[in-house]
Each structure stands twice: as C-alpha cells, then as structure tokens.
Amino acid sequence: MSGGVDSSVAAYLLQKEGCKLIGITMKTWGYDEIPERDSGCCSLETIYNARNVANALGFPHYTIDFTDKFNEIVISNFVDEYLLGHTPNPCVLCNKSIKWGELLKKAESLGADYIATGHYAKILFNENTGRYNISAANDKLKDQSYALWQLSQYALSKTIFPLSNYTKPEIREIAHKLGLKSADTPDSQEICFVPDDDYRELLKIRLPELNAKISDGDIIYNEKVIGKHKGYPFYTIGQRRGLNISLGKPVYVSKIDAGNNIVYVDDEDKLYNTTFSVKDINLMTFDKLEGRMNALVKIRYKDTPSEAVIEQISDENILVKFEQPKKSITPGQSAVFYNEFGLIGGGIIDEIIK
C-alpha cells in the first residue's frame, strides 16, 4: 500500500470479495536520513494515508523498512548504469527485487498466500504450458505491463492485480464513494528517490567527486570536436536541449562513450536504427524462444509497440530487429516483447547493431 488511490481501492475490492488482508507499506529510501526527497512515495504522509485506509477497512497495517536492500540493489544499479553511459529504468528492477523479492518473502512470513498491488495489468495462466504471463490491462493509457517483465513464474503465481479490468476514472470514482483523500491526487511521474525529478542531482549527491573526474570531455559531431560536455552520465540518447553548442541546426545525443569520456551528437535522422541485442532476459510465455518470432516490441514505457522479429541467440541474449527504423534505442532501457496473448518477455537493451 503506497497510500495512493490505486492500492487503496485495490484493498477495498479484495475485501469486498471476501479476502482476509494485511496491508504493507514499504519504506525504501527513507524520509529521515536521505536529503534527496521529503515528499511523495515513502514520505510520512503517504505512510499515514495507507495506515488510515487499512484502519478504515479494518485490517492490520505494517510499515516495513527495505531501505538497505533498496540502496544496495536499486539505487546502486541506477548509479552504476549511468556511469556506464546507460539510461536505466529503476522501477523494473525494484519490481523484481524489492516488491516481488523482499516484499513477497515478508508477506509469506506473515502468513499471506498472495500479494496484491494497484498495478494496471493482467495475469494469465496457460494450462497447456503450465506457465504464467502478464498481459495489458483494460485501461491501455494506464497499462503497466511494461515495467513487470522481470517477474518470475513463482512471483506471478503469487500475485493478484485487482485493478486489471478497471479504468483509472472508474477507480477514482470508487475512491470518491469511499471518501478517500487520494481520490483526486495526480499520478506521480517521477522516480521515487530522485530529487526534483533530476537524476543528475542524485548522482552529484551520491558521488561528490564525480564532476571533477568527468567534466570537460569532448562532444563530437561528424568526427570533429565541437564542444565540451558537463559529464557523460548527465546525457541520454536522443537529448537535444542543454548541449550548449551552436551549429545553426538542432543535433541530438547519438552515442555515449563512457570509457573515453566522449558524448557523440548527430542529426536527427541518424538516431534511427533497426537492430539491437538485449541481455538479462526473462521469458514468460515460453521457457525459451525457438527460432525467429514476430512480436510487438516496446523500448520505453510510453512507447508505441512496433513490429519486430526477435531471436534468442544465447541463454542470456535476444536479438531484436524492427521492421521499420526506430528512434533513440537506448542502452540500459527495457525492451519488452508482446504477442496477441500478452507479454512474451523482455531484456535490457545492451548493444545497438549498425
């Protein structure tokens, strides 16, 4: 329970179905010891909101401190990926390791048979294969299946998504009827542990010596040095603003060379590619891909799925080739594969193949 409208209504819907509930709110970054944020997810206000909902519905509520694990797994990976010149998606890793890792273990220790969240997604079970997979929620604007691709078969077998058949307006309407404070609270678009939605500030706080080591590296366009950058981790593929260079036309970050402290920029048409590989794969619909397969592929959360061919080339890697060139394929982001039955699986974008 985050204290927000979705998890609060999810609890109400489950109780209405006759489920016996335990409410758990995760403390993951710490309102009391980390200066980066003092509001939003994991703030005292949201913890109190979650507790008030649990009290109103009459079930026990626990706030459990996962700060150490969250720092060790999620924030450390976030920082490390930027130091490699990548652009990570910490919510994907948090879902796998914290919510469906540490939280699931804790819930089971408290006697729970399942965990339920306010995510907008569906879980399907194929009796022929004996495997679970995720598919898109009814509300396509709120669908969160993209961020859930790393969940294991065991985790899926222990999960309920009560909001899968609802739209966000319907959930807000139920919240209004229940008199929830969060009924009209806007959805957060920020990463929970990033100050003012600016990951650069987080990197500076976590690594105070970083700026001196990596600033004033070269910005290269068409094999020529055209300027100096502020530090390669502070740039992302496709970025146009904040480059502080003047060529009389817009250019975009096209490649980040962390090893040599170089940021490459290029014209917009050079940002398009068709082929890339992913690593750290997790498959849901199948245990392993056999041969080439047609799929719809998303390369970022708000991306429109595009037709592609996927092929598993090793235990840990899948090759993806879009039918049409795709803009700003970004190492570190998740590539997620869908077919008509739902989410096939996904991986972390590793290498762009020219």
Contacts in CASP RR format, 6 or more apart in sequence:
PFRMAT RR
TARGET T0000
AUTHOR 0000-0000-0000
METHOD contacts of the structure
MODEL  1
MSGGVDSSVAAYLLQKEGCKLIGITMKTWGYDEIPERDSGCCSLETIYNA
RNVANALGFPHYTIDFTDKFNEIVISNFVDEYLLGHTPNPCVLCNKSIKW
GELLKKAESLGADYIATGHYAKILFNENTGRYNISAANDKLKDQSYALWQ
LSQYALSKTIFPLSNYTKPEIREIAHKLGLKSADTPDSQEICFVPDDDYR
ELLKIRLPELNAKISDGDIIYNEKVIGKHKGYPFYTIGQRRGLNISLGKP
VYVSKIDAGNNIVYVDDEDKLYNTTFSVKDINLMTFDKLEGRMNALVKIR
YKDTPSEAVIEQISDENILVKFEQPKKSITPGQSAVFYNEFGLIGGGIID
EIIK
1 7 0 8 1.000
1 8 0 8 1.000
1 11 0 8 1.000
1 23 0 8 1.000
1 24 0 8 1.000
1 25 0 8 1.000
1 50 0 8 1.000
1 53 0 8 1.000
1 54 0 8 1.000
1 61 0 8 1.000
2 25 0 8 1.000
2 41 0 8 1.000
2 46 0 8 1.000
2 50 0 8 1.000
3 25 0 8 1.000
3 46 0 8 1.000
3 47 0 8 1.000
3 49 0 8 1.000
3 50 0 8 1.000
3 53 0 8 1.000
3 182 0 8 1.000
4 46 0 8 1.000
4 49 0 8 1.000
4 50 0 8 1.000
4 182 0 8 1.000
4 185 0 8 1.000
5 171 0 8 1.000
5 172 0 8 1.000
5 175 0 8 1.000
5 180 0 8 1.000
5 182 0 8 1.000
5 183 0 8 1.000
5 185 0 8 1.000
6 118 0 8 1.000
6 119 0 8 1.000
6 120 0 8 1.000
6 163 0 8 1.000
6 171 0 8 1.000
7 50 0 8 1.000
7 117 0 8 1.000
7 118 0 8 1.000
8 49 0 8 1.000
8 50 0 8 1.000
8 53 0 8 1.000
8 175 0 8 1.000
8 178 0 8 1.000
8 180 0 8 1.000
8 182 0 8 1.000
9 118 0 8 1.000
9 162 0 8 1.000
9 163 0 8 1.000
9 171 0 8 1.000
9 174 0 8 1.000
9 175 0 8 1.000
9 178 0 8 1.000
9 180 0 8 1.000
10 116 0 8 1.000
10 117 0 8 1.000
10 118 0 8 1.000
10 161 0 8 1.000
10 162 0 8 1.000
10 163 0 8 1.000
11 21 0 8 1.000
11 23 0 8 1.000
11 53 0 8 1.000
11 54 0 8 1.000
11 57 0 8 1.000
11 59 0 8 1.000
11 116 0 8 1.000
12 57 0 8 1.000
12 174 0 8 1.000
12 178 0 8 1.000
13 162 0 8 1.000
13 163 0 8 1.000
13 174 0 8 1.000
14 21 0 8 1.000
14 116 0 8 1.000
14 160 0 8 1.000
14 162 0 8 1.000
15 21 0 8 1.000
15 57 0 8 1.000
15 59 0 8 1.000
20 59 0 8 1.000
21 54 0 8 1.000
21 57 0 8 1.000
21 59 0 8 1.000
22 59 0 8 1.000
22 60 0 8 1.000
22 61 0 8 1.000
22 62 0 8 1.000
22 107 0 8 1.000
22 110 0 8 1.000
22 111 0 8 1.000
22 112 0 8 1.000
23 50 0 8 1.000
23 54 0 8 1.000
23 59 0 8 1.000
23 60 0 8 1.000
23 61 0 8 1.000
23 62 0 8 1.000
24 61 0 8 1.000
24 62 0 8 1.000
24 63 0 8 1.000
24 64 0 8 1.000
24 103 0 8 1.000
24 106 0 8 1.000
24 107 0 8 1.000
24 110 0 8 1.000
25 46 0 8 1.000
25 47 0 8 1.000
25 50 0 8 1.000
25 51 0 8 1.000
25 61 0 8 1.000
25 62 0 8 1.000
25 63 0 8 1.000
25 64 0 8 1.000
26 42 0 8 1.000
26 63 0 8 1.000
26 64 0 8 1.000
26 66 0 8 1.000
26 98 0 8 1.000
26 99 0 8 1.000
26 103 0 8 1.000
27 42 0 8 1.000
27 47 0 8 1.000
27 63 0 8 1.000
27 64 0 8 1.000
27 65 0 8 1.000
27 66 0 8 1.000
27 67 0 8 1.000
28 41 0 8 1.000
28 42 0 8 1.000
28 66 0 8 1.000
28 67 0 8 1.000
28 70 0 8 1.000
28 74 0 8 1.000
28 94 0 8 1.000
28 98 0 8 1.000
28 192 0 8 1.000
28 193 0 8 1.000
29 36 0 8 1.000
29 37 0 8 1.000
29 42 0 8 1.000
29 67 0 8 1.000
29 70 0 8 1.000
29 71 0 8 1.000
29 75 0 8 1.000
29 192 0 8 1.000
29 193 0 8 1.000
30 42 0 8 1.000
30 67 0 8 1.000
31 37 0 8 1.000
31 38 0 8 1.000
31 42 0 8 1.000
31 43 0 8 1.000
31 44 0 8 1.000
33 67 0 8 1.000
34 193 0 8 1.000
35 195 0 8 1.000
35 205 0 8 1.000
36 193 0 8 1.000
36 194 0 8 1.000
36 195 0 8 1.000
36 201 0 8 1.000
36 202 0 8 1.000
36 205 0 8 1.000
37 43 0 8 1.000
37 192 0 8 1.000
37 193 0 8 1.000
37 194 0 8 1.000
37 195 0 8 1.000
39 45 0 8 1.000
40 46 0 8 1.000
40 188 0 8 1.000
40 192 0 8 1.000
41 188 0 8 1.000
41 192 0 8 1.000
42 192 0 8 1.000
47 63 0 8 1.000
49 181 0 8 1.000
49 182 0 8 1.000
50 61 0 8 1.000
50 63 0 8 1.000
51 61 0 8 1.000
51 63 0 8 1.000
52 181 0 8 1.000
53 180 0 8 1.000
54 60 0 8 1.000
54 61 0 8 1.000
55 61 0 8 1.000
62 110 0 8 1.000
64 103 0 8 1.000
64 106 0 8 1.000
66 98 0 8 1.000
66 102 0 8 1.000
66 103 0 8 1.000
69 97 0 8 1.000
69 98 0 8 1.000
69 102 0 8 1.000
70 94 0 8 1.000
70 98 0 8 1.000
70 193 0 8 1.000
73 93 0 8 1.000
73 97 0 8 1.000
73 98 0 8 1.000
74 90 0 8 1.000
74 93 0 8 1.000
74 94 0 8 1.000
74 97 0 8 1.000
74 98 0 8 1.000
74 193 0 8 1.000
75 90 0 8 1.000
75 193 0 8 1.000
75 206 0 8 1.000
77 88 0 8 1.000
77 90 0 8 1.000
77 93 0 8 1.000
78 88 0 8 1.000
78 90 0 8 1.000
78 199 0 8 1.000
78 202 0 8 1.000
79 202 0 8 1.000
79 203 0 8 1.000
79 206 0 8 1.000
79 207 0 8 1.000
81 87 0 8 1.000
81 88 0 8 1.000
81 332 0 8 1.000
82 88 0 8 1.000
82 199 0 8 1.000
82 203 0 8 1.000
82 233 0 8 1.000
83 233 0 8 1.000
83 258 0 8 1.000
84 258 0 8 1.000
84 331 0 8 1.000
85 232 0 8 1.000
85 233 0 8 1.000
85 256 0 8 1.000
85 258 0 8 1.000
85 331 0 8 1.000
86 256 0 8 1.000
86 330 0 8 1.000
86 331 0 8 1.000
86 332 0 8 1.000
87 236 0 8 1.000
87 237 0 8 1.000
87 330 0 8 1.000
87 331 0 8 1.000
87 332 0 8 1.000
87 333 0 8 1.000
88 332 0 8 1.000
88 333 0 8 1.000
89 147 0 8 1.000
89 301 0 8 1.000
89 332 0 8 1.000
89 333 0 8 1.000
89 334 0 8 1.000
90 191 0 8 1.000
90 193 0 8 1.000
91 147 0 8 1.000
91 191 0 8 1.000
92 147 0 8 1.000
92 149 0 8 1.000
92 150 0 8 1.000
92 334 0 8 1.000
93 150 0 8 1.000
95 147 0 8 1.000
95 148 0 8 1.000
95 150 0 8 1.000
95 151 0 8 1.000
96 150 0 8 1.000
96 151 0 8 1.000
96 152 0 8 1.000
96 155 0 8 1.000
99 115 0 8 1.000
99 117 0 8 1.000
100 115 0 8 1.000
100 151 0 8 1.000
100 152 0 8 1.000
100 155 0 8 1.000
100 159 0 8 1.000
101 155 0 8 1.000
103 115 0 8 1.000
104 115 0 8 1.000
104 155 0 8 1.000
104 158 0 8 1.000
107 115 0 8 1.000
108 158 0 8 1.000
113 158 0 8 1.000
114 158 0 8 1.000
114 159 0 8 1.000
114 160 0 8 1.000
115 158 0 8 1.000
115 159 0 8 1.000
115 160 0 8 1.000
116 159 0 8 1.000
116 160 0 8 1.000
116 161 0 8 1.000
116 162 0 8 1.000
117 159 0 8 1.000
117 161 0 8 1.000
118 161 0 8 1.000
118 162 0 8 1.000
118 163 0 8 1.000
119 137 0 8 1.000
119 144 0 8 1.000
119 148 0 8 1.000
119 161 0 8 1.000
119 163 0 8 1.000
120 137 0 8 1.000
120 139 0 8 1.000
120 142 0 8 1.000
120 143 0 8 1.000
120 144 0 8 1.000
120 161 0 8 1.000
120 163 0 8 1.000
120 164 0 8 1.000
120 166 0 8 1.000
120 168 0 8 1.000
121 134 0 8 1.000
121 135 0 8 1.000
121 136 0 8 1.000
121 137 0 8 1.000
121 143 0 8 1.000
121 144 0 8 1.000
121 145 0 8 1.000
121 148 0 8 1.000
121 161 0 8 1.000
121 164 0 8 1.000
122 134 0 8 1.000
122 135 0 8 1.000
122 136 0 8 1.000
122 137 0 8 1.000
122 145 0 8 1.000
122 161 0 8 1.000
122 164 0 8 1.000
122 165 0 8 1.000
123 132 0 8 1.000
123 133 0 8 1.000
123 134 0 8 1.000
123 135 0 8 1.000
123 156 0 8 1.000
123 159 0 8 1.000
123 160 0 8 1.000
123 161 0 8 1.000
123 164 0 8 1.000
124 132 0 8 1.000
124 133 0 8 1.000
124 134 0 8 1.000
124 135 0 8 1.000
124 341 0 8 1.000
124 342 0 8 1.000
125 131 0 8 1.000
125 132 0 8 1.000
126 132 0 8 1.000
126 133 0 8 1.000
126 285 0 8 1.000
126 341 0 8 1.000
129 285 0 8 1.000
129 286 0 8 1.000
131 153 0 8 1.000
131 284 0 8 1.000
131 285 0 8 1.000
131 286 0 8 1.000
131 287 0 8 1.000
132 153 0 8 1.000
132 156 0 8 1.000
132 157 0 8 1.000
132 284 0 8 1.000
133 156 0 8 1.000
133 284 0 8 1.000
133 285 0 8 1.000
133 341 0 8 1.000
133 342 0 8 1.000
133 343 0 8 1.000
133 344 0 8 1.000
133 345 0 8 1.000
134 145 0 8 1.000
134 148 0 8 1.000
134 149 0 8 1.000
134 151 0 8 1.000
134 156 0 8 1.000
134 284 0 8 1.000
134 342 0 8 1.000
134 343 0 8 1.000
135 145 0 8 1.000
135 341 0 8 1.000
135 342 0 8 1.000
135 343 0 8 1.000
136 143 0 8 1.000
136 145 0 8 1.000
136 338 0 8 1.000
136 342 0 8 1.000
137 143 0 8 1.000
137 144 0 8 1.000
137 145 0 8 1.000
137 161 0 8 1.000
137 163 0 8 1.000
137 164 0 8 1.000
137 165 0 8 1.000
138 164 0 8 1.000
138 165 0 8 1.000
138 166 0 8 1.000
138 167 0 8 1.000
139 166 0 8 1.000
139 167 0 8 1.000
139 168 0 8 1.000
141 168 0 8 1.000
142 167 0 8 1.000
142 168 0 8 1.000
145 336 0 8 1.000
145 338 0 8 1.000
145 342 0 8 1.000
145 343 0 8 1.000
146 298 0 8 1.000
146 301 0 8 1.000
146 334 0 8 1.000
146 336 0 8 1.000
147 301 0 8 1.000
147 334 0 8 1.000
148 343 0 8 1.000
149 282 0 8 1.000
149 284 0 8 1.000
149 334 0 8 1.000
149 336 0 8 1.000
149 343 0 8 1.000
149 345 0 8 1.000
149 346 0 8 1.000
149 347 0 8 1.000
150 282 0 8 1.000
150 346 0 8 1.000
151 159 0 8 1.000
151 282 0 8 1.000
151 284 0 8 1.000
152 282 0 8 1.000
153 284 0 8 1.000
156 284 0 8 1.000
163 171 0 8 1.000
168 187 0 8 1.000
172 183 0 8 1.000
172 184 0 8 1.000
175 182 0 8 1.000
175 183 0 8 1.000
176 183 0 8 1.000
189 197 0 8 1.000
190 197 0 8 1.000
191 197 0 8 1.000
191 199 0 8 1.000
193 202 0 8 1.000
194 201 0 8 1.000
194 202 0 8 1.000
195 201 0 8 1.000
195 202 0 8 1.000
195 205 0 8 1.000
200 233 0 8 1.000
200 234 0 8 1.000
203 210 0 8 1.000
203 233 0 8 1.000
203 234 0 8 1.000
204 210 0 8 1.000
204 211 0 8 1.000
210 233 0 8 1.000
211 230 0 8 1.000
211 231 0 8 1.000
214 231 0 8 1.000
214 232 0 8 1.000
214 233 0 8 1.000
214 261 0 8 1.000
215 228 0 8 1.000
215 229 0 8 1.000
215 230 0 8 1.000
215 231 0 8 1.000
216 228 0 8 1.000
216 229 0 8 1.000
217 228 0 8 1.000
217 229 0 8 1.000
217 231 0 8 1.000
217 232 0 8 1.000
217 261 0 8 1.000
217 262 0 8 1.000
217 263 0 8 1.000
218 225 0 8 1.000
218 227 0 8 1.000
218 228 0 8 1.000
218 229 0 8 1.000
218 261 0 8 1.000
218 262 0 8 1.000
218 263 0 8 1.000
219 225 0 8 1.000
219 226 0 8 1.000
219 227 0 8 1.000
219 228 0 8 1.000
219 229 0 8 1.000
219 243 0 8 1.000
219 245 0 8 1.000
219 262 0 8 1.000
219 263 0 8 1.000
219 264 0 8 1.000
219 265 0 8 1.000
220 226 0 8 1.000
220 262 0 8 1.000
220 263 0 8 1.000
220 264 0 8 1.000
220 265 0 8 1.000
221 245 0 8 1.000
221 247 0 8 1.000
221 251 0 8 1.000
221 264 0 8 1.000
221 265 0 8 1.000
221 266 0 8 1.000
222 266 0 8 1.000
226 245 0 8 1.000
226 247 0 8 1.000
226 265 0 8 1.000
227 244 0 8 1.000
227 245 0 8 1.000
229 235 0 8 1.000
229 243 0 8 1.000
229 263 0 8 1.000
231 261 0 8 1.000
231 263 0 8 1.000
232 256 0 8 1.000
232 257 0 8 1.000
232 258 0 8 1.000
232 261 0 8 1.000
232 262 0 8 1.000
232 263 0 8 1.000
233 258 0 8 1.000
235 253 0 8 1.000
235 256 0 8 1.000
235 263 0 8 1.000
236 253 0 8 1.000
236 330 0 8 1.000
237 253 0 8 1.000
237 254 0 8 1.000
237 255 0 8 1.000
237 256 0 8 1.000
237 271 0 8 1.000
237 328 0 8 1.000
237 329 0 8 1.000
237 330 0 8 1.000
237 331 0 8 1.000
238 252 0 8 1.000
238 253 0 8 1.000
238 254 0 8 1.000
238 271 0 8 1.000
238 327 0 8 1.000
238 328 0 8 1.000
238 330 0 8 1.000
239 252 0 8 1.000
239 253 0 8 1.000
240 250 0 8 1.000
240 251 0 8 1.000
240 252 0 8 1.000
240 253 0 8 1.000
243 251 0 8 1.000
243 253 0 8 1.000
243 265 0 8 1.000
245 251 0 8 1.000
245 265 0 8 1.000
249 267 0 8 1.000
250 268 0 8 1.000
251 265 0 8 1.000
251 266 0 8 1.000
251 267 0 8 1.000
251 268 0 8 1.000
252 265 0 8 1.000
252 266 0 8 1.000
252 267 0 8 1.000
252 268 0 8 1.000
252 271 0 8 1.000
252 328 0 8 1.000
253 263 0 8 1.000
253 264 0 8 1.000
253 265 0 8 1.000
254 264 0 8 1.000
254 265 0 8 1.000
254 266 0 8 1.000
254 270 0 8 1.000
254 271 0 8 1.000
255 263 0 8 1.000
255 264 0 8 1.000
256 262 0 8 1.000
256 263 0 8 1.000
256 264 0 8 1.000
257 263 0 8 1.000
257 264 0 8 1.000
268 327 0 8 1.000
271 327 0 8 1.000
271 328 0 8 1.000
272 325 0 8 1.000
272 326 0 8 1.000
272 327 0 8 1.000
273 325 0 8 1.000
273 326 0 8 1.000
273 329 0 8 1.000
273 352 0 8 1.000
273 353 0 8 1.000
273 354 0 8 1.000
274 321 0 8 1.000
274 322 0 8 1.000
274 323 0 8 1.000
274 324 0 8 1.000
274 325 0 8 1.000
274 326 0 8 1.000
275 319 0 8 1.000
275 320 0 8 1.000
275 321 0 8 1.000
275 322 0 8 1.000
275 352 0 8 1.000
275 353 0 8 1.000
275 354 0 8 1.000
276 319 0 8 1.000
276 320 0 8 1.000
276 329 0 8 1.000
276 335 0 8 1.000
276 349 0 8 1.000
276 350 0 8 1.000
276 351 0 8 1.000
276 352 0 8 1.000
276 353 0 8 1.000
277 313 0 8 1.000
277 317 0 8 1.000
277 318 0 8 1.000
277 319 0 8 1.000
277 320 0 8 1.000
277 349 0 8 1.000
277 350 0 8 1.000
277 351 0 8 1.000
277 353 0 8 1.000
278 317 0 8 1.000
278 318 0 8 1.000
278 320 0 8 1.000
278 335 0 8 1.000
278 346 0 8 1.000
278 347 0 8 1.000
278 348 0 8 1.000
278 349 0 8 1.000
278 350 0 8 1.000
279 316 0 8 1.000
279 317 0 8 1.000
279 347 0 8 1.000
279 348 0 8 1.000
279 350 0 8 1.000
280 316 0 8 1.000
280 347 0 8 1.000
280 348 0 8 1.000
281 312 0 8 1.000
281 316 0 8 1.000
281 317 0 8 1.000
281 318 0 8 1.000
281 345 0 8 1.000
281 346 0 8 1.000
281 347 0 8 1.000
282 345 0 8 1.000
282 346 0 8 1.000
282 347 0 8 1.000
283 289 0 8 1.000
283 344 0 8 1.000
283 345 0 8 1.000
283 346 0 8 1.000
284 343 0 8 1.000
284 344 0 8 1.000
284 345 0 8 1.000
285 339 0 8 1.000
285 341 0 8 1.000
285 342 0 8 1.000
285 343 0 8 1.000
285 344 0 8 1.000
285 345 0 8 1.000
286 344 0 8 1.000
288 312 0 8 1.000
289 310 0 8 1.000
289 311 0 8 1.000
289 312 0 8 1.000
289 318 0 8 1.000
289 344 0 8 1.000
290 312 0 8 1.000
291 311 0 8 1.000
291 312 0 8 1.000
292 309 0 8 1.000
292 310 0 8 1.000
292 311 0 8 1.000
293 309 0 8 1.000
293 310 0 8 1.000
293 311 0 8 1.000
293 339 0 8 1.000
293 344 0 8 1.000
294 307 0 8 1.000
294 308 0 8 1.000
294 309 0 8 1.000
294 339 0 8 1.000
295 307 0 8 1.000
295 308 0 8 1.000
295 309 0 8 1.000
295 310 0 8 1.000
295 337 0 8 1.000
295 338 0 8 1.000
295 339 0 8 1.000
295 344 0 8 1.000
296 305 0 8 1.000
296 306 0 8 1.000
296 307 0 8 1.000
296 308 0 8 1.000
296 337 0 8 1.000
296 338 0 8 1.000
296 339 0 8 1.000
297 305 0 8 1.000
297 306 0 8 1.000
297 307 0 8 1.000
297 308 0 8 1.000
297 310 0 8 1.000
297 320 0 8 1.000
297 322 0 8 1.000
297 335 0 8 1.000
297 336 0 8 1.000
297 337 0 8 1.000
297 338 0 8 1.000
298 304 0 8 1.000
298 305 0 8 1.000
298 306 0 8 1.000
298 335 0 8 1.000
298 336 0 8 1.000
298 338 0 8 1.000
299 326 0 8 1.000
299 329 0 8 1.000
299 330 0 8 1.000
299 333 0 8 1.000
299 334 0 8 1.000
299 335 0 8 1.000
299 349 0 8 1.000
300 330 0 8 1.000
300 333 0 8 1.000
300 334 0 8 1.000
305 338 0 8 1.000
306 322 0 8 1.000
306 323 0 8 1.000
306 324 0 8 1.000
306 326 0 8 1.000
307 322 0 8 1.000
307 323 0 8 1.000
307 324 0 8 1.000
308 320 0 8 1.000
308 321 0 8 1.000
308 322 0 8 1.000
308 323 0 8 1.000
308 337 0 8 1.000
309 320 0 8 1.000
309 321 0 8 1.000
309 323 0 8 1.000
310 318 0 8 1.000
310 319 0 8 1.000
310 320 0 8 1.000
310 321 0 8 1.000
310 337 0 8 1.000
310 344 0 8 1.000
311 318 0 8 1.000
311 319 0 8 1.000
312 318 0 8 1.000
312 319 0 8 1.000
313 319 0 8 1.000
317 350 0 8 1.000
318 337 0 8 1.000
318 346 0 8 1.000
318 347 0 8 1.000
319 353 0 8 1.000
320 335 0 8 1.000
320 337 0 8 1.000
329 349 0 8 1.000
329 352 0 8 1.000
330 349 0 8 1.000
331 349 0 8 1.000
331 350 0 8 1.000
331 351 0 8 1.000
331 352 0 8 1.000
332 348 0 8 1.000
332 349 0 8 1.000
332 350 0 8 1.000
333 348 0 8 1.000
333 349 0 8 1.000
334 346 0 8 1.000
334 347 0 8 1.000
334 348 0 8 1.000
334 349 0 8 1.000
335 346 0 8 1.000
335 347 0 8 1.000
335 348 0 8 1.000
335 349 0 8 1.000
336 343 0 8 1.000
336 345 0 8 1.000
336 346 0 8 1.000
336 347 0 8 1.000
337 343 0 8 1.000
337 344 0 8 1.000
337 345 0 8 1.000
337 346 0 8 1.000
338 344 0 8 1.000
END
